[in-house]
Amino acid sequence: MNFDELNIPEKVIDGIRAAGFTLCTPVQEQTLPAALDGRDIAAQAQTGTGKTAAFLIAVFSRMLAVPPPRRSPSPRALVIAPTRELVSQIASEAKLLGGPSGFRIVPVFGGIDYQKQRESIGKGADMIIGTPGRLIDYLKQRVYSLRNTQFLVIDEADRLFDMGFISDLRFLLRRMSPYDKRQSMLYSATLSNRVLELCYEHMNMPERFSLTPEQVTVKQIEQEIYHVGKSEKKGLLIGILRREPNGHYLIFCNTRIATERLDRLLNANGFATAAITGDLHQKKRISVLSRFKEGTLPILAATDVASRGLHIDGVTHVINFDLPQDPEDYVHRIGRTARAGAGGKAISLACEEYVHSLAEIENYIKQKIPVMPLTEEMIVTDYRKRSGHTGKTGGRPQMKKYGQQPRRHEKPPLTGSSSNRSLKDGQRHRQKKKSATKRPVRP
């Protein structure tokens, strides 16, 4: 279906053209007609399917068609998302699609200038896009109101549950305009019972949409898996990177510590790499993502904080250094490649620690991941195995020279009879000191 076939205002069509979109994706084709009619929708949609554009096009079209409320501190539209990266991504796409319409869009999330965000909201906004915590913070300070908000979007609803934001989400929803006085849209990777309960509690008879199971995994992705010992994973990864040096790699680990260690290891072996984890400072995180999106950083190591909602063009390879334990995370991870119709490759390294999740992943995606043959030549052994911080000494510990005096914080070695004498002398000294300070007994 072409966007011109739908009842979309010309200003929004101009934004769609500016974004380079021509044909609707399946989730857009299914949900846009109902959303443009003003109905509430609850859609099951995976990342990378075009759902962000789907709800933005619908909301902007409705904002042009429906008269705004009387002047108030309420934004006309509120978009709630679980992570800073997803908020930033939605805001970028919203400014592109809503630019010709002249809407004022304000992203709100932690880690950046608090006062500037506060002032930006105070000037008035047509659409606020934010994470629950920062939205509640400003709402409690009465920087804005939700009483007259006309449109609500909840993105990645299942992720909001997983991250423990459900209480915060309900706090915001209870302070909004009544469910029958606004249009609400919810998007989630799964329409579980807890997500549907949220729909029935805070939405107006939402119409449900679900993509077919065959659409779970992007067809353009070439998937493969290597069964490898945990001690050989680093050598195999370096071998893959050396064989295809011109790739744009996104490498996933299951923990922050593993991600940071892998980042140091790859840099120590001459690969330009950066890491992004949940506790990375927001300015640093934005800088790293910008470099990776621009292509100046060829390799990004990440935890699952980067697996949802980020649209990064040109990712040629997604590598699961650690096989994810949740099958949905596998789909979200590999969805970072093969974007916008391009091809891509997803490589998984299944070691003895995480291979137990493979059967569940294959059952979820309804296909077997091709197992690739592994030879000794593919596992590099001549790489620098030390992954510590590098400096002038190249990350190696400095060795003491022969005869060098111990440092102030080091204890002298206890060897030979002289050591025993020193020890005994110290004990006698302490005993003398103790007896000297002993209080005299009163007669």
N, C-alpha and C positions, 0 to 999 in steps of 0.2 A: 504494500500500500504506500502511496505517495502522500506526503504531508499536505499537498495542495488539495487532496480529496477530502480532507477533514475541515470542520468549521473552526478554523484558526484565524484570528485577526491578522491583517497584513503586517503590522509591526512585529508580531511574533514570528511570522514567516520570514521577515528580514533577518531576525536573530538566528533562525534555523539555517538560513543560507550562509550567514556569517560563520556559523559553526561548521559548515561543510556537510550538513546532513541532507540527504535526499529521500531515502526510503526508510520507512518505519521498521524497527526491529520487532520481533514477535511480541515482547512485552508492551511496546508502544502501540502496536496494532490492536492488541486486546484491550488495554486499559484506557486509551485516549478517548474513544467515543463516549464511554460512560462518564469519565471525569469531565469532559467538556460539556456534558449535559448537567453537571452539578451534583452527580451522585457520589456518595462515599464509596471508597474502594479499599479492599484488602488484597494485596497481590503478593503471591509467592514468586520471587524473582532472584536469581543469582546475580552476583557481581559480574560486571562486564556485559550485561544484556541490554544496557541503554535505559535502565529504570530512572536514573537521575534526570536525563532529558525528558523522560515521560512525565514525571510529576512537575518539573519546572515549566514545560510547555503548557500543561493543563492549568497550573496555577496562574501563570502570566495571562493566558487567554481569558480565564475567568475574572481576573482583576481588571481587565479592560472592559469586560462585558457587564460586570456588576458595579453599580455605583458605590463609591467608598462611603464609610460611615461618617457621622459628624466628627468634627475635629476632636482627636483624643490622643493620648500617649501610647495607644495600642498600635503595633505594626499590623498591617493588613494580613500578612502571612507569617507563620512561624514554621521553621523546619528544624526538627530535633534529630541529631545524629550522635553516635556513641563516641567518636574519636576526633581529635583535633585535625588529623590528616583528612578525614572524610568531610569535615566542615569546610576546610580550606578548599578541597576539591569541588564541593558543591557550589561554594561561593564563586569560584573562578568560572564554572560553567554557567551559573546564574547571571553573572555580569555580562557574559558573552551573549546568551540567549535573550536576556532582558534589556540589553543596552539600547536597542532602537526604541523601546517603550518608555525609556526614561525612569525606570524604577530605581529607587535608592535601596541598595542591598548592603547589610551590615553583618559580617561574620563575628561571632562571639565565642571565644574559647580561652583557656588558661595558657600561661606561658609567655604571653606578650603583654605590652604596656596596658596596665589595668585602667589608668585614668583616661587614656586616649580612647579606649573602647567605650568607657562610660560616657564620655563627651560625644562620641559618634552616635550612640543610641539616643542620647538626650536631644540631639538635633532633629530626630524623627527618622523613621525608616519604614519603607514599604514592606520589606521582607527582612526578618532576622533569622539567621542560620546559626545554631549554636549547640554546644554540649550542655547536658543538663545542669552540671554544677555551676558553671559561670552564669547561665540563664537564671537560675534560682537566686544567685547572689545579687544580681542587679534588680531582679523582681522584688526581693525583700527590701531593697533600698528605695523602691518606688521610682527607679529610673525609667521604667516603662510599665505598661499594664497589658493584660491579655483579655480584658473584659469585652473589647469590641473587635477582637481578631476574627477575621472572616474565613481564613484558610489555615489548615494544619496539615503538616506532613511529618510522619514518623518514619525515619529511614533506618534500616538494619535493626528492626524491632527485636529479633532474636538475640542480637549482639548486646542490646541494651539490657536484656534479661541476664545474659551470661556475665556481664561486667558489673552486675549489682546495681543498676540504675533504675530499677523498676519503681522504687519508692519515690525517687526524684521525679520520674516521669509522671507518676500519679499526682504528685504535688503540683506540677505545672498544669496538668489537665483539669484539676479541680478548680483552678483559678481562671480558667478560660471562659469564653462565651459558651452558652448552652450548646450541646451537641447538635440540636436541631436548628441552631442559628449560624452554624458554620459548616463548611465542607471539609471533611477529613479524609486523608489518604495514608495508608500504612503499607510499608514494603518490608518484606522479611524473606530470608532464605528458606525458612520453613514456617508454615502456618500451624504451629503446635497448639495444644490446648490452652497453654498459658497466654499465647499471643492472641488466640481467638477470644479468650475471656476479656482481654484488654479491648478488643474490637467491640464486643457486645456491651461493655461497660461505658465506653466513652465515644462511640460512633453511632451514626444514624442508619441502622440497617445496611451495613456495607455490602457491596456486591463483591463476591470473591472471584479471584482469577489465579490460575496456576499454570505455569509452563509445563509441558509434557516432560517426563523423565528423560527422554532422549536429548533434551536440550540442556541437561544439567552440565555436561562437559562440552566445552567448545570443540567443535569438530576439527577445526584447523590445527589443533595442538597435536604434535607428534609426541606421544608418551613412551617412556622406556624406563626400566628399572634394573639396577645392578645389585646382586646379592654379594655383600662384601663384609669382611670382618671389621669391627669397630676400629682396630689398630691400623687398618689399611685405608680408611675412608679419606684421610687427608692426602695420602699419596695418589689415590684415584682422582680426587677432585683437582689437584694440581695438574695431573695428567690431562684431564678434560680441558682445563683452561689453557694449557700449553698447546694442545692440538688445534683449538679454535680460538686464536688470540684476538680476533676481531669481533667477538660476540659482545652483547650488552647483557650482563648477567645479574640476576636477582637470586641470591642464595638464602634459603631459610633454615634457621636452627630453631629448636624447641625452647631454648632458654636464653636468658640474657647473657649469662656467663659464657655459654658455648659460642654465642654470636661474637662477643668481644674477643674471645681467644682466637676464633677463626679470622677475624679482622686483622689482628696482630700477626698471625701466622702468614697470611697472604701478603701483607705489606712487607714482612721480613723476607719474602721470596720474590720481591720485585713486582707484585701485582698492585696496581693502584686501586685500593679498596677503602670503603668507609662502612661504618656500622650504624644502624638505627634500631634503638630499643625503646621500651616504654618509658624509661627514666631519663632519656636524653633530653637536655634542655631544649625548649621549643625553638629558639633562634638557631641553634646548631642543627636541629632536625630539619628546619625549613631550608637551611643552607645546603645540607647534604642532599635532600630530595631535589632541590633545584639543580644542583650539579649533575645528579643522575638523570633527571629529565632532559637536561640540555645535552647530555652525551659526553660531557667532559669527565665524568666519573664512570668508568666502564663496569665496575663491579660494586654491588651493594649487598652487604650481609644484613639480615634482618630477622627479627622475631615476627610473630603473627600480627604485630601492630601495623605492618605494611601490607598485609594480605587482603585487606578489605577496603573497597571504595576508592583506591588510588588508580587513576588513569595515567599510565606512563607509556607513551608511544615508543616503539622501537625496542622493547625488551625481547631479545632473541631467545634467551634461555632462562627458564626458571629451574633452579636446582634445589631439591629437597635434601640438604646435607643430613638432616634428621627427618625421617618419615613422620608426618604428623600423626598424632594419636586420635584425632577427630577427623572422620571422613569429610565433613563439610569444610574443614580447614584445607584439606587437599584440593578441593575444587576451587576455593577462594585463592589459594596460592597459585595454582597453575593458570588461573584466569588472568594473571598479570601479564601473560604473553598472549600472542594471537589477538591483539586488540584491533578493532576497526577493520576486520576482515583480513588482517595480515596473518602470516604463518608464524609458528613458534614451536619450541621444543621444551618439554618438561622431563627432567631427568631426576630420578629418585635413587638414593643410596640406602638400601635396606640392610642395616646391621642387626646384630643379635639383640640389641637393646630395644629397638622400635619395630622390628619386623612383625610383631604380633598384630599390629594394626592394619597390615596389608589386606587381609581377607575382608575386613569390614569396609575398607576403602573400595575394593573391587566390587563388593556387593552393592555399595551405594551408587557407584558410577555405572553399574550394570555392564561391565566389561573387564577383561583381563588385561593388565598392563604388560606389554611385551617384555620378557626377560632377555637382557642382552648378555652375550657371552663375555666372560672376563678372563683375560690372560695376564701373566706376570708382567709383560711389557707395558701394559696399560697403567700399572701402579708405579708411580715415580718413587724412587727411594733416595735420590741424591738431593732432596730438598732440605732446606734449613729447618730442622725440627723444633728449634727453640722458638716459642711464640711470645716471649716476654717483651717488655718495652725496650725499644732500641735507642741507643744514644751514641756517643763517640766510640764506645767499645763494642757497638753493634749488638747490644743486648746480652752479651756474655758477661758473666760475673768477673770482676777484677780479681786476679790472683795475687796473693801477697808474695813479695820477693823474699828470697832466702835471707834470714837474719833480720827481717823487718820487725820493728817493735809493734806489739799489739795496739790496736786503737783503744781510745778511752773507754768505749763501751764493751770491749772484749775482755774476758777474764784471762789472766796468764795461765799457761798450761801447767798442770800438776804432774810433773814427772820427776822421778828420782828421789833421793833422800833429802835434797834441799827443799823440795815441795813439802815433804812431810814435816821437816823442821819448821817451815813457815807456818804450816797449819797448826802445829802444836804451840808455837810462840803466840799465835793469834788467840788460841784458846786460853793460854795462861794470862794474856793481857786482859781478856774479857772477864776472867775470874777475879783478877786483882781489882779491876774497875768496879765490879759488882760488890766486892767486899768493902771497898772504900766508901761506897755510897750507902752502905747498909746502915739503917738507923740504930743508934745505941739503945740498949734495953734499959728502961727506967728501973731504978732500985725500988 
